Amino acid sequence: IRDEGVALWAWPRVAMEASDLWVGFVGAGRMAGGLVRGLLQAGKVPASNILASAPSDKNLDAWRELGCRTTHCNLEVVHRSTLVFLATKPHILPGVLEEIRPAVGSHHIVVSLVAGVTIQTLQRLLPPWTKVLRIMPNLPCVVQAGAMVFSRGSNAGDEEAALLKSLLSSCGLCEEVPESYIDIHTGLSGSGVAYVYLFAEALAEGAVKMGMPGALASRIAAQTLLGAAKMLLETGEHPAKLRGDVCTPGGTTIYALHQLEKGALRATVMDAVEAATNRACDMAKD
């Protein structure tokens, strides 16, 4: 089944307008759920236009609560959608692609969220005409503050890239990059969210040690991170410049920074990004 598959279900052909899209998710886990919540909160796609599949109802119940349609059939998602997000576990994806391949038509746009699976692999396992893109989001997409990058395959043109960027920009920062940057983005931002949570936890625990109630310390730590990040984005200044602006000779901040330097904070974080990036690269070879 190629283009005729849409007619079989008597669903309208999708125009290249986000509000008219019929969007499918093959896989309904945490990352897909974060992405769909961002799309819904931004009003980009109505919930009734979204169909998600998963083997059981474990994850699908949450999608139904959002007003999305659900199914246990991956082929149904392809038949009833034009923009199809692949959001399975990496080891499951080859079997899923074999299953849906006969239903993928030239009108489909297939977008993979699957870590470690290259565009070359996706194009090899799907029909040769398939418009393939690969994205790497992060969890804050759920609050429309994500950081995402995407790359396009050989058949995906400017129209498909613009459509995807329009959708993803509703969930946060979105940049088109060479595919080689995607694993680096995983180490920097996909996994980097956890580094920030660890730092926020440590900030709050330091305040608790000095006598501040934990709930208040956690709120202030979160707002501190939010404000610092907003200043980075809105001023465009290098982090070192902004850090220097906080320091005064002989003041509190320089004493604190000295302790962080003795603990090798910068080197440790750089090592963490490197380790996560290398692991992402290794996953692509498995």
Buried (B, 14 or more C-beta within 10 A) or exposed (E): BBEEBBEEEEBEEBEBEBEBBBBBBBBBBEBBBBBBBBBBBBEBBBBEBBBBBBEEEEBBEBBEEBEBBBBEEBBBBBBBBBBBBBBBEEEBBEEBBEBBEEBBBEBBBBBBBBBBBBBEBBBEBBBEEBBBBBBBBBBBBBEBBBBBBBBBBEBBEEEBBEBBBBBBBBBBBBEBBEBEBBBBBBBBBBBBBEBBEEBBEEBBBEBBEEEBEEEEBBEBBBEEBEEEEEBEEEEEEEEEEEEEEEBEEEEEEEEEBEEEEEEEEEEEEEEBBEEBBEBBBEBBEE
